[in-house]
Amino acid sequence: MNSILELIVAAKPGETAGTLTAGEKSYPCAIGRSGLTSSKREGDGGTPVGTFRLRQLFYRPDRLGRPESRLPLQALTPSDGWCDAPGDARYNEQVSLPYPASAETMWREDDLYDLCCVIGYNDAPVEDGKGSAIFMHLLREKDGEIQPTQGCVALRRTDLEAVLALCGPETSLTVKAL
Protein backbone atom coordinates (compact mmCIF):
# COMPACT_ATOMS: atom_id res chain seq x y z
CA MET A 1 0.00 0.00 0.00
CA ASN A 2 1.32 3.45 -0.88
CA SER A 3 1.63 5.79 2.07
CA ILE A 4 1.45 9.54 2.27
CA LEU A 5 3.48 11.68 4.64
CA GLU A 6 1.40 14.86 4.61
CA LEU A 7 -2.22 15.84 4.20
CA ILE A 8 -2.97 19.53 3.67
CA VAL A 9 -6.23 21.24 4.60
CA ALA A 10 -6.54 24.73 3.16
CA ALA A 11 -9.39 27.21 3.51
CA LYS A 12 -9.95 30.91 3.01
CA PRO A 13 -10.19 33.02 6.18
CA GLY A 14 -13.77 33.11 7.45
CA GLU A 15 -14.87 30.13 5.35
CA THR A 16 -16.22 26.88 6.81
CA ALA A 17 -15.32 24.67 3.84
CA GLY A 18 -11.99 24.03 2.23
CA THR A 19 -9.94 21.42 0.44
CA LEU A 20 -7.98 18.49 1.77
CA THR A 21 -5.07 17.50 -0.48
CA ALA A 22 -3.50 14.05 -0.29
CA GLY A 23 -0.69 13.77 -2.80
CA GLU A 24 -2.12 14.46 -6.25
CA LYS A 25 -5.78 14.28 -5.17
CA SER A 26 -7.94 16.94 -3.57
CA TYR A 27 -11.24 16.55 -1.74
CA PRO A 28 -13.83 19.05 -0.49
CA CYS A 29 -13.92 19.21 3.30
CA ALA A 30 -15.69 20.98 6.12
CA ILE A 31 -13.93 22.83 8.91
CA GLY A 32 -15.19 24.51 12.05
CA ARG A 33 -18.18 26.84 12.17
CA SER A 34 -15.81 29.67 13.17
CA GLY A 35 -13.30 28.89 10.40
CA LEU A 36 -9.59 28.53 11.07
CA THR A 37 -7.95 29.74 14.27
CA SER A 38 -4.41 30.09 15.55
CA SER A 39 -5.65 30.57 19.13
CA LYS A 40 -8.00 27.62 19.67
CA ARG A 41 -10.14 27.56 22.84
CA GLU A 42 -12.57 24.92 24.05
CA GLY A 43 -15.99 25.36 22.42
CA ASP A 44 -15.00 28.20 20.04
CA GLY A 45 -15.92 26.23 16.90
CA GLY A 46 -12.57 26.95 15.25
CA THR A 47 -10.33 24.47 13.47
CA PRO A 48 -6.75 24.86 14.75
CA VAL A 49 -4.05 25.95 12.31
CA GLY A 50 -0.78 24.00 12.41
CA THR A 51 0.76 20.63 11.65
CA PHE A 52 -0.39 17.62 13.63
CA ARG A 53 0.15 13.83 13.53
CA LEU A 54 -2.75 11.47 12.98
CA ARG A 55 -2.97 9.42 16.18
CA GLN A 56 -5.67 6.75 15.95
CA LEU A 57 -8.58 5.62 13.82
CA PHE A 58 -11.94 4.59 15.28
CA TYR A 59 -14.78 2.91 13.39
CA ARG A 60 -18.31 1.64 14.10
CA PRO A 61 -18.14 -2.13 13.47
CA ASP A 62 -21.94 -2.43 13.36
CA ARG A 63 -22.09 0.01 10.42
CA LEU A 64 -18.94 -0.67 8.38
CA GLY A 65 -16.14 -3.15 7.98
CA ARG A 66 -12.60 -2.73 9.19
CA PRO A 67 -11.19 0.26 7.28
CA GLU A 68 -7.98 0.04 5.30
CA SER A 69 -5.28 2.11 7.01
CA ARG A 70 -1.93 1.69 8.74
CA LEU A 71 -3.03 3.94 11.60
CA PRO A 72 -3.66 2.32 14.98
CA LEU A 73 -7.24 1.06 14.72
CA GLN A 74 -9.94 0.59 17.35
CA ALA A 75 -13.55 -0.54 16.98
CA LEU A 76 -15.90 1.80 18.86
CA THR A 77 -18.24 0.55 21.57
CA PRO A 78 -21.31 2.28 23.04
CA SER A 79 -19.27 3.23 26.13
CA ASP A 80 -16.59 5.19 24.23
CA GLY A 81 -16.37 8.90 24.93
CA TRP A 82 -13.91 11.80 24.71
CA CYS A 83 -13.45 14.14 27.68
CA ASP A 84 -14.09 17.80 26.75
CA ALA A 85 -14.15 19.21 30.31
CA PRO A 86 -11.36 21.73 30.96
CA GLY A 87 -9.91 21.13 34.40
CA ASP A 88 -10.57 17.38 34.34
CA ALA A 89 -7.56 15.06 34.68
CA ARG A 90 -8.63 13.23 31.47
CA TYR A 91 -9.26 16.39 29.39
CA ASN A 92 -8.80 15.69 25.66
CA GLU A 93 -8.53 11.92 26.19
CA GLN A 94 -10.65 8.89 25.40
CA VAL A 95 -12.82 7.90 28.37
CA SER A 96 -15.40 5.27 29.22
CA LEU A 97 -19.02 6.42 29.55
CA PRO A 98 -20.71 7.26 31.76
CA TYR A 99 -17.95 9.64 32.83
CA PRO A 100 -18.25 12.03 35.79
CA ALA A 101 -17.16 15.10 33.77
CA SER A 102 -18.39 16.35 30.39
CA ALA A 103 -17.51 13.92 27.62
CA GLU A 104 -18.54 13.65 23.99
CA THR A 105 -20.22 10.38 22.99
CA MET A 106 -18.26 8.63 20.24
CA TRP A 107 -21.01 6.06 19.50
CA ARG A 108 -23.45 8.48 17.87
CA GLU A 109 -26.96 8.13 16.48
CA ASP A 110 -25.89 9.97 13.30
CA ASP A 111 -22.98 8.68 11.19
CA LEU A 112 -20.41 11.44 11.84
CA TYR A 113 -18.07 9.25 13.88
CA ASP A 114 -18.65 5.95 12.07
CA LEU A 115 -15.11 6.62 10.78
CA CYS A 116 -13.19 8.98 13.04
CA CYS A 117 -9.47 9.76 13.12
CA VAL A 118 -7.91 11.50 16.11
CA ILE A 119 -5.85 14.52 15.07
CA GLY A 120 -2.92 15.05 17.45
CA TYR A 121 -3.94 18.54 18.50
CA ASN A 122 -3.38 19.63 22.14
CA ASP A 123 -2.17 16.23 23.24
CA ALA A 124 1.60 16.46 23.77
CA PRO A 125 1.20 17.89 26.35
CA VAL A 126 -2.48 18.66 26.90
CA GLU A 127 -3.08 22.32 27.80
CA ASP A 128 -6.24 23.00 29.80
CA GLY A 129 -8.94 24.79 27.79
CA LYS A 130 -7.00 24.84 24.48
CA GLY A 131 -9.50 22.56 22.74
CA SER A 132 -10.35 18.89 22.66
CA ALA A 133 -11.81 16.20 20.41
CA ILE A 134 -10.29 17.50 17.17
CA PHE A 135 -11.00 14.72 14.71
CA MET A 136 -11.16 13.97 11.01
CA HIS A 137 -14.61 12.45 10.57
CA LEU A 138 -17.55 12.06 8.19
CA LEU A 139 -19.11 15.08 6.55
CA ARG A 140 -22.65 16.33 7.09
CA GLU A 141 -24.44 17.82 4.08
CA LYS A 142 -27.82 19.53 3.95
CA ASP A 143 -29.49 20.22 0.60
CA GLY A 144 -26.14 19.61 -1.12
CA GLU A 145 -24.34 22.16 1.09
CA ILE A 146 -21.34 21.15 3.19
CA GLN A 147 -22.13 21.80 6.86
CA PRO A 148 -19.44 23.14 9.22
CA THR A 149 -18.05 21.12 12.12
CA GLN A 150 -17.46 22.08 15.76
CA GLY A 151 -13.72 22.44 14.99
CA CYS A 152 -12.90 19.18 13.23
CA VAL A 153 -12.10 18.37 9.59
CA ALA A 154 -14.80 16.35 7.81
CA LEU A 155 -14.96 14.56 4.46
CA ARG A 156 -17.46 12.48 2.50
CA ARG A 157 -17.25 8.80 3.41
CA THR A 158 -15.68 7.58 0.14
CA ASP A 159 -13.15 10.43 0.27
CA LEU A 160 -12.26 9.79 3.92
CA GLU A 161 -11.85 6.06 3.22
CA ALA A 162 -9.52 6.83 0.28
CA VAL A 163 -7.44 9.26 2.34
CA LEU A 164 -7.16 6.99 5.40
CA ALA A 165 -6.02 4.09 3.20
CA LEU A 166 -2.90 6.18 2.47
CA CYS A 167 -2.19 7.08 6.10
CA GLY A 168 0.03 5.65 8.77
CA PRO A 169 1.58 6.82 12.04
CA GLU A 170 4.08 8.94 10.08
CA THR A 171 1.34 10.95 8.34
CA SER A 172 0.84 14.54 9.40
CA LEU A 173 -2.06 16.92 8.76
CA THR A 174 -1.28 20.55 8.04
CA VAL A 175 -4.14 23.04 8.41
CA LYS A 176 -3.54 26.47 6.86
CA ALA A 177 -5.25 29.54 5.45
CA LEU A 178 -5.18 30.25 1.72
Secondary structure as GFF3:
##gff-version 3
##sequence-region A 1 178
A	DSSP	beta_strand	6	11	.	.	.	ID=ss1
A	DSSP	beta_strand	17	22	.	.	.	ID=ss2
A	DSSP	beta_strand	25	30	.	.	.	ID=ss3
A	DSSP	beta_strand	36	37	.	.	.	ID=ss4
A	DSSP	beta_strand	47	48	.	.	.	ID=ss5
A	DSSP	beta_strand	50	59	.	.	.	ID=ss6
A	DSSP	beta_strand	73	75	.	.	.	ID=ss7
A	DSSP	beta_strand	80	83	.	.	.	ID=ss8
A	DSSP	beta_strand	94	96	.	.	.	ID=ss9
A	DSSP	beta_strand	103	105	.	.	.	ID=ss10
A	DSSP	beta_strand	115	119	.	.	.	ID=ss11
A	DSSP	beta_strand	135	138	.	.	.	ID=ss12
A	DSSP	beta_strand	141	142	.	.	.	ID=ss13
A	DSSP	beta_strand	145	146	.	.	.	ID=ss14
A	DSSP	beta_strand	153	155	.	.	.	ID=ss15
A	DSSP	alpha_helix	157	164	.	.	.	ID=ss16
A	DSSP	beta_strand	172	177	.	.	.	ID=ss17
###
